[in-house]
Amino acid sequence: MSTTKPDELLLKHIQRTFISGCHILHYQRVLDAYGHLSVRHPHDPATFIMSRYIAPGTISSPLDLVVYHVSDASPVDPSSPPGYSERCIHSEIYKRYPGVHAVIHSHSEAVVPYSVSGVPIQPCYHMAGFLGTRTPIWDIGKLYKERDRRDMLVRDTRLGASLAESFEETRDEQSAKGRDGEPPNSVVLMRGHGYSVCARTIEDCVLRAIYTQKNAEIQTTALLTRSAYFGGVNGVAAKDDGLKRSEVAGGLAVLSEEETEGAMEMTLWSAHRPWRLWVREVEAQGMYVNLVI
């Protein structure tokens, strides 16, 4: 692929943003030694970039990055170093949604309980409007075949395609419409595993991953507080304030559908503010290295 100077600068910008994103996700404890970020290649939408098989917080240079085909998650360069076994999560989301340019997969311990408890994760504050009023839960257990390795990992395109399709699960026909090639849901929980996030940019994807985790922490605290005060999460019915709430999680006054839409727009136009702060935070830490200038 021939490139010009502007193309080279754009690729460097994406690489630096990608590495910063990995560091931010580790610093914010969304990722630990496991989990991953990817980005669609800026010059070829049929390929995407991920790191080689190392912990996100240790990624430091273009030598740590691998380019993969969207079609089957195989490396463009067969001599590339080993990559993540779950890269089919990313390839199948890119394949299904042309408007998606960044994907994150996390094992956040704050979010996992909402994938196994029967308690739905709900948007509890304005920074999590992108969750909408219903977040799908994908269950790999329903898809295993006789000879599949039952280790909960999304190891092939068949499983990845099923997960990607779950981003379209909606409550009604109106909300089924995504925007500009994006799915109607930007977050899907994965039973007993974690969650996956997609967005149009790395910055938006990182924001959604972080605030999904923060929202889970807030919801857990709110449920515990309510239970301690009322003697049970269903001890007192939620107050009817006239808002069209699709569901009240344990009696919590979660965001209405209209509020989630407005709050999501707010995070889209303001994402640069937390991003700049987060970059400064990881730059100030001694352990993170970003060699892309």
C-alpha positions as CSV (number, residue, x, y, z in Angstrom):
1,M,0.0,0.0,0.0
2,S,1.6,3.3,-1.1
3,T,1.3,6.2,1.3
4,T,1.9,9.9,1.2
5,K,3.2,12.2,3.9
6,P,-0.4,13.1,5.2
7,D,-1.2,9.4,5.2
8,E,1.8,8.6,7.3
9,L,1.0,11.4,9.7
10,L,-2.6,10.1,10.1
11,L,-1.4,6.6,10.8
12,K,1.1,7.8,13.4
13,H,-1.7,9.8,15.0
14,I,-3.9,6.7,15.1
15,Q,-1.1,4.6,16.5
16,R,-0.3,7.1,19.2
17,T,-4.0,7.5,20.2
18,F,-4.3,3.7,20.2
19,I,-1.3,3.2,22.6
20,S,-2.6,6.1,24.8
21,G,-6.0,4.4,24.9
22,C,-4.5,1.1,26.0
23,H,-2.7,2.9,28.8
24,I,-5.7,4.9,29.9
25,L,-7.9,1.7,30.0
26,H,-5.3,0.0,32.2
27,Y,-4.8,3.1,34.5
28,Q,-8.6,3.3,34.9
29,R,-8.7,-0.5,35.7
30,V,-11.0,-1.3,32.8
31,L,-8.3,-3.6,31.5
32,D,-5.6,-5.5,33.4
33,A,-3.3,-8.1,31.9
34,Y,-6.3,-9.2,29.8
35,G,-8.8,-7.4,27.6
36,H,-8.0,-5.4,24.5
37,L,-8.6,-2.3,22.3
38,S,-8.7,-2.3,18.5
39,V,-9.1,0.4,15.8
40,R,-10.1,0.1,12.1
41,H,-7.1,0.9,9.9
42,P,-7.3,4.6,8.7
43,H,-6.1,3.7,5.2
44,D,-7.9,0.4,4.6
45,P,-11.3,-0.2,6.3
46,A,-11.0,-3.9,5.5
47,T,-8.3,-4.2,8.1
48,F,-7.9,-3.3,11.7
49,I,-5.1,-2.8,14.3
50,M,-4.6,-4.5,17.6
51,S,-1.6,-5.1,19.8
52,R,0.4,-8.4,19.8
53,Y,-0.2,-10.7,22.7
54,I,0.9,-8.5,25.6
55,A,-0.7,-6.7,28.5
56,P,-2.3,-3.4,27.4
57,G,-0.4,-1.3,29.9
58,T,2.9,-2.5,28.3
59,I,2.2,-1.6,24.7
60,S,4.7,1.1,23.7
61,S,5.5,1.3,19.9
62,P,4.4,0.3,16.4
63,L,6.4,-2.9,16.8
64,D,3.8,-4.0,19.3
65,L,0.9,-3.5,16.8
66,V,-0.4,-6.1,14.3
67,V,-2.7,-5.4,11.3
68,Y,-5.5,-8.0,10.8
69,H,-8.1,-8.7,8.0
70,V,-11.6,-7.9,9.0
71,S,-12.8,-10.8,6.9
72,D,-11.4,-13.6,9.1
73,A,-9.2,-11.9,11.8
74,S,-6.0,-13.3,10.2
75,P,-2.9,-11.2,10.2
76,V,-2.1,-9.3,7.0
77,D,1.6,-10.2,7.5
78,P,1.8,-14.0,8.2
79,S,5.1,-13.4,10.0
80,S,3.4,-11.1,12.6
81,P,3.9,-12.0,16.3
82,P,1.2,-13.9,18.1
83,G,-2.0,-12.0,18.8
84,Y,-5.0,-12.2,21.1
85,S,-7.2,-15.4,20.7
86,E,-10.4,-13.3,20.9
87,R,-9.7,-10.9,18.0
88,C,-12.7,-12.3,16.3
89,I,-14.8,-10.2,18.7
90,H,-13.3,-7.2,16.9
91,S,-13.3,-8.5,13.3
92,E,-16.9,-9.5,13.3
93,I,-18.1,-6.2,14.8
94,Y,-16.1,-4.3,12.1
95,K,-17.5,-6.6,9.5
96,R,-21.1,-6.1,10.5
97,Y,-21.0,-2.3,11.3
98,P,-19.1,-0.1,8.8
99,G,-19.6,2.9,11.0
100,V,-17.7,1.4,13.9
101,H,-14.0,2.3,14.0
102,A,-13.0,1.2,17.6
103,V,-13.8,-1.8,19.8
104,I,-12.9,-2.6,23.4
105,H,-13.3,-5.9,25.3
106,S,-13.1,-5.8,29.1
107,H,-13.3,-8.2,32.0
108,S,-14.2,-5.4,34.5
109,E,-15.1,-7.0,37.9
110,A,-17.6,-4.2,38.5
111,V,-19.6,-5.1,35.4
112,V,-19.5,-8.9,35.4
113,P,-22.1,-9.2,38.2
114,Y,-24.7,-7.7,35.9
115,S,-24.0,-10.4,33.4
116,V,-24.9,-13.2,35.8
117,S,-27.2,-11.9,38.5
118,G,-30.4,-11.3,36.6
119,V,-30.2,-7.6,37.6
120,P,-30.1,-5.5,34.5
121,I,-27.4,-2.8,34.2
122,Q,-29.2,0.5,33.9
123,P,-28.0,4.1,33.1
124,C,-27.9,5.6,36.6
125,Y,-26.3,8.9,35.8
126,H,-25.8,11.2,32.9
127,M,-22.4,10.0,31.9
128,A,-23.8,6.6,30.9
129,G,-26.6,7.6,28.6
130,F,-25.0,5.6,25.8
131,L,-26.2,2.4,27.6
132,G,-29.8,3.2,26.6
133,T,-32.6,1.7,28.5
134,R,-31.7,-1.9,27.8
135,T,-28.2,-3.5,27.5
136,P,-28.2,-6.9,25.9
137,I,-26.5,-9.9,27.6
138,W,-24.8,-12.4,25.2
139,D,-24.5,-16.0,26.5
140,I,-21.8,-18.1,24.8
141,G,-23.2,-21.2,26.5
142,K,-26.1,-21.3,24.1
143,L,-23.7,-21.5,21.1
144,Y,-21.3,-24.3,22.0
145,K,-21.0,-27.2,19.7
146,E,-20.0,-30.7,20.8
147,R,-16.3,-30.3,20.2
148,D,-15.9,-26.7,21.2
149,R,-13.5,-25.8,24.0
150,R,-15.8,-24.4,26.8
151,D,-13.4,-21.8,28.2
152,M,-15.8,-18.8,27.6
153,L,-13.4,-17.3,24.9
154,V,-14.7,-16.0,21.6
155,R,-12.2,-18.0,19.5
156,D,-13.7,-18.0,16.1
157,T,-15.7,-16.0,13.6
158,R,-18.9,-18.0,14.3
159,L,-18.9,-16.9,17.9
160,G,-17.7,-13.4,17.1
161,A,-20.6,-13.0,14.5
162,S,-23.2,-14.0,17.1
163,L,-21.7,-11.5,19.6
164,A,-21.7,-8.8,16.9
165,E,-25.3,-9.5,16.1
166,S,-26.3,-9.0,19.7
167,F,-25.5,-5.3,19.4
168,E,-28.8,-5.1,17.4
169,E,-31.0,-6.5,20.2
170,T,-33.6,-3.8,20.9
171,R,-36.9,-3.3,22.7
172,D,-38.8,-2.0,19.7
173,E,-38.6,-1.4,16.0
174,Q,-37.9,2.4,16.4
175,S,-34.8,1.8,18.5
176,A,-33.6,-0.9,16.1
177,K,-32.1,1.8,13.8
178,G,-28.5,2.5,14.4
179,R,-26.8,5.7,13.2
180,D,-24.5,5.9,10.3
181,G,-23.5,2.3,10.2
182,E,-23.4,1.8,13.9
183,P,-25.5,-0.7,15.9
184,P,-28.4,0.5,18.1
185,N,-26.4,-0.7,21.2
186,S,-22.9,0.4,21.9
187,V,-22.4,-2.0,24.8
188,V,-23.1,-5.7,25.2
189,L,-22.5,-7.7,28.4
190,M,-21.1,-11.2,28.1
191,R,-22.3,-13.7,30.6
192,G,-19.6,-14.6,33.1
193,H,-16.9,-12.9,31.1
194,G,-17.2,-9.1,30.8
195,Y,-18.4,-6.7,28.1
196,S,-17.7,-5.4,24.7
197,V,-18.0,-1.8,23.5
198,C,-18.0,-0.1,20.1
199,A,-17.8,3.5,18.8
200,R,-16.8,5.7,15.9
201,T,-13.5,6.8,17.5
202,I,-11.0,5.5,20.0
203,E,-11.7,8.4,22.3
204,D,-15.5,7.7,22.3
205,C,-14.9,4.0,22.8
206,V,-12.6,4.5,25.7
207,L,-15.1,6.9,27.3
208,R,-17.9,4.4,27.0
209,A,-15.8,1.6,28.4
210,I,-14.8,3.7,31.4
211,Y,-18.2,5.0,32.2
212,T,-19.9,1.6,31.8
213,Q,-17.6,0.5,34.6
214,K,-18.3,3.6,36.7
215,N,-22.0,3.3,36.1
216,A,-21.9,-0.4,37.3
217,E,-20.1,0.8,40.5
218,I,-22.7,3.5,41.1
219,Q,-25.6,1.1,40.5
220,T,-24.2,-1.5,42.9
221,T,-23.7,1.2,45.5
222,A,-27.2,2.5,45.0
223,L,-28.7,-1.0,45.3
224,L,-26.8,-1.7,48.5
225,T,-27.8,1.7,49.9
226,R,-31.4,1.2,49.1
227,S,-31.4,-2.3,50.5
228,A,-29.8,-1.1,53.7
229,Y,-32.2,1.8,54.1
230,F,-35.5,0.0,53.1
231,G,-34.6,-3.5,54.2
232,G,-34.8,-4.9,50.7
233,V,-34.5,-3.6,47.1
234,N,-38.2,-4.1,46.5
235,G,-39.3,-2.7,49.9
236,V,-40.7,0.5,48.5
237,A,-42.1,1.1,45.0
238,A,-40.4,3.6,42.8
239,K,-42.1,7.0,42.7
240,D,-44.0,7.7,39.5
241,D,-42.6,11.0,38.3
242,G,-44.2,10.9,34.9
243,L,-41.1,10.0,33.0
244,K,-41.2,7.1,30.5
245,R,-38.9,4.7,32.2
246,S,-38.7,1.3,30.4
247,E,-37.6,-0.4,33.6
248,V,-36.7,0.4,37.1
249,A,-33.8,-1.6,38.4
250,G,-34.5,-2.6,42.0
251,G,-36.5,0.6,42.5
252,L,-33.8,2.9,41.3
253,A,-34.7,6.1,39.5
254,V,-32.7,5.4,36.4
255,L,-32.5,7.6,33.3
256,S,-35.6,7.7,31.0
257,E,-35.3,7.0,27.3
258,E,-35.3,10.7,26.5
259,E,-32.6,11.4,29.1
260,T,-30.4,8.6,27.7
261,E,-30.6,10.1,24.2
262,G,-29.7,13.6,25.4
263,A,-26.9,12.4,27.7
264,M,-25.4,10.3,24.9
265,E,-25.2,13.4,22.7
266,M,-23.6,15.3,25.5
267,T,-20.8,12.7,25.8
268,L,-20.2,12.7,22.1
269,W,-19.5,16.4,21.9
270,S,-17.6,16.6,25.2
271,A,-15.4,13.5,24.9
272,H,-12.3,15.5,24.2
273,R,-12.3,17.0,27.8
274,P,-11.8,13.7,29.7
275,W,-9.6,12.3,27.0
276,R,-7.1,15.1,27.4
277,L,-7.1,14.6,31.2
278,W,-6.7,10.9,30.9
279,V,-3.7,11.3,28.5
280,R,-2.0,13.7,30.9
281,E,-2.6,11.2,33.7
282,V,-0.9,8.3,32.0
283,E,1.9,10.5,30.7
284,A,2.6,11.5,34.3
285,Q,3.0,7.8,35.4
286,G,6.3,6.2,35.2
287,M,5.3,2.8,33.9
288,Y,3.6,3.8,30.6
289,V,5.7,4.4,27.5
290,N,4.4,5.8,24.1
291,L,7.2,5.9,21.6
292,V,5.0,7.2,18.7
293,I,5.9,10.9,18.1
